[in-house]
Amino acid sequence: MDISKEEFRKLGYQLIDQIAEFNADIQNYPVTTGESSVELIKVIGQESLPENGVPLDGLISKTMELLTQHSLFNGHPKFMGFITSSPAPIGILADMVAATINPNVSAHILSPIATEIEKQTIHWLSEFIGLPKPYSGLLVSGGNMANFTAFLAARTAKGSPDLKSEGLSNSGSSMISYCSVTTHTWIEKASSLFGHGTKSIRWIPTDDSNQMDLKCLEETIQADLRAGNQPFFVVGTAGDVSTGVIDNLHGLATLCKKHDIWFHVDGAYGAPAAVLPELKEVFYGLNEADSIALDPHKWLYIPLEAGCILVKDANHLTATFSSHPEYYNFGENQEGLAQNYYEYGLQNSRGFRALKVWMALQQVGKIGYQKLISRDIELSRLLFQLSTAHEELEAMTQNLSICTFRYIPVHFAGKANDYERYLNTLNRLLLDSLQLGGDVFLSNAIVNQKYCLRACIVNFRTSENDIHEILEIILRTH
Ligand SMILES: *Cc1c(COP(=O)(O)O)cnc(C)c1O
């Protein structure tokens, strides 16, 4: 199992050479090969579990070749699907360091410096998004886990005091959450997994600007109060997954204070944009949130996985997640500072996700990130302008770094009332062929019942030239 120093050095250098070549050449690969599962099974073969080991050098170089020949590359400058960023190269190196030291960031005693680095990362992320005082929190696998962590902390904070021992039977079944119809599916997973049921979600419609309708929210809360239910959790979205809209956070915070409801902001995608002074207004109210979800593996360009949950008052985390079995002699907090991360979230053994975030924040600094994030926004505006100007494209929405638009042919011979259905089908088929084609990767959004192409740019490799080329690709693919 161990590898001698000489061999490790030789194989490691070879691998680093291959990675460096790949990163420098990534724009010349197809974004994806579009191969089917059947084709890929043939590529890796169906041999059974190896009985005996194989030489290392072949193993490493073959694996690298396999992955570079048959992957989808979200690091490609023309990858703009869903919300997955290009991986920052510093993150590749940071993960190697993290695996070398292999701290188990569950308890301070097992991960002394790693725990302090995670704490500092949480402070820095709070500062990054402009919170006047650092929140507490921890790194998790992604947005879903970050939001789940907040959901659970909120229900401990707002639920009956014996909820931990009695479960939901006392009052939990009537604890109601509120979110706009644009909210990501995690809220359904949370409500069903944690025993509230999906019927406990109130999906509030959006207004003309695609923000949660505050008047409707207030009315719905009032109706629940009259019915004897307990409103406990409101989700504001800071950058919705389809079109990037940010809810009226201050308005939501005010309503939550009035009714003693936990105010959670899902900023998995958009929250890092709060680092831009010009977006201060748009994020107004963010610092009133009880909790904020933010994914460093989205707009901070950290390699998967890195999600983060920030919570205003750490006591709500420990009240929810802490337990003290006799086999943990982790002791009391020294000077009230030592922190055992297993008491903050769902995981017990935990990897050192914070390191890659901590190192990337140092590599480019706040100003470097401001430049990168505003450039992504500018590129998405450029895409919007170009599709507005083109006679065969219709620009639909542009918020943060997401642009939605669709293809409209100049000539349509059918009946006028079939036109929208025709356009929806046409754009769906267009997206399918673009996604398999390998020249560009977009995803879709439904805007006002219209099927649109959607580009979300969280990509430090994308250039203006790529935006022009993407439109050419779309127009020749249709
Ligand atoms: C991406 C995203 C999620 C889910 O995050 P994962 O990291 O994929 O689990 C949740 N909410 C919003 C707003 C997102 O953008």
The ligand as a Gaussian input file, in Angstrom:
#p B3LYP/6-31G(d) Opt

LIG

0 1
 C      -27.102000      24.642000      -6.609000
 C      -28.149000      25.083000      -5.703000
 C      -28.636000      24.238000      -4.712000
 C      -28.144000      22.817000      -4.552000
 O      -26.783000      22.804000      -4.278000
 P      -25.914000      21.452000      -4.421000
 O      -24.546000      21.915000      -4.146000
 O      -26.133000      20.981000      -5.818000
 O      -26.440000      20.488000      -3.423000
 C      -29.601000      24.728000      -3.867000
 N      -30.074000      25.976000      -4.000000
 C      -29.628000      26.841000      -4.950000
 C      -30.193000      28.222000      -5.042000
 C      -28.647000      26.411000      -5.828000
 O      -28.196000      27.247000      -6.761000

